[in-house]
Every structure is written in structure tokens, then in C-alpha cells.
């Protein structure tokens, strides 16, 4: 194994041994997000020279939910719980040498476009092998998108010393009940793996519900309701 793979293996094993990991699931109807993206992606590309993806919405929706559930954004240090008043999101990026998690700083203060620009910059650095140690340090919460590889459902491993990681998955059209009728909707399964030492089941489940509400009605992110 190369040095990066050795480091990744060591940290993943450390996470499994130290955290009381548990995973809870929910699902989200991606219709509203897909409509928003289709409506504005050309304008965003023309004005800001960046592609509008789904990750920015998940980052901002996570900030929205983490504000309500601060324990999901906290960490354990010794016998103490450290709460963060900012959200630094580690975004899992696949590279030829292994998986890395560069950190987008102060996401709670960034716009959708600013998040997308940060992701694009890290993607380019990862492809060129230019990811630096300072790009990976810190982080209060992680988002991993296995859906880009076709994953339907998974249980991501916590990125220690963080206390939770959100797993995104593939968008698939499925029949769902809407107002008493069966409709075909683009659905995604969500997974939250969390450290039960610091996060209770109520908080983890409520986090996913808040996330789902924001993703299915993105206007909430603008109005903060």
C-alpha cells in the first residue's frame, strides 16, 4: 500500500474501534432540487463559470439541519463534548491514490455558488495530485456521495474526530404515494452514520428529517424556516 492508502486504512480502522457507530436512514424526493438545477444551471454557468450540481444544496441543507442539531456538528475530546459554532464540511473526493476529504470552510456563510466553486477547485487539485495537508485538516461534518458510482444504499464510516457522516446515494425513479396517488418520483436514500456516544437516536433521526425538508423545499434555505 502507498502511504496515503496506509493512512486511510489506519484512520478508518481507528474510527471503527473508537466510535459507537450507528446508521439511520431516510429518503428524499429530488424533484424540487432537480427542477431548480435545470432552471438555473445555464445561468449559473454563464455568470459564475461553475457547474451547478446537487452537492451545494446538500451542504447548505446540512448547515440548516446542523444549526438545529448542534450535537451532530460536535466532537469528543477526552471526557468533554466540544460544540462548534461554524460548519466546516469535509467532502469525500475519489483520487487515483485513494479517498480524500478536503474541507470547505465556514459553509454556513457561503452561497450555493461559492460552495460549488470550492468543490470544483478541490476536484481539480485532487485530479492533479495537488491536495495539501491543510486542505484536509479540520472539518466538523462529512458528506460522501456514493451515488456518483451507482450506490443505492450504504453505511459510511465516521471521519474521526467528527461525530457524523452523511451518505448520499443514486437517484432512482420509484413509485411513491403522493396525496393518496401513486406517482413516479426521482428518489434518493440518505444515510447518517453517527457516534452514539455523543448523538442520540432522536437527534440523528431529526437531523435527517430536517435535511429532507430542506432538500424537498429549497426555499426554506433562503427564508431560514
Secondary structure, DSSP 8 states (H G I E B T S, - for coil): --HHHHHHHHHHHHHHHHS-EEEEEEEEE-HHHHHHHHHHHHHHHHHHSS---SHHHHHHHHHHHHHH-GGGG-EEETTEEE--SS--EEEEEEETTEEEEEEETTGGG--HHHHHHHHHHHHHHHHTT---HHHHS--SEEEEEGGGGT-S-------TTBSEEEEE---EEEEEEETTEEEEEEEEEEEEEEETTT--HHHHHHHHHHHHHHHH-THHHHHT-
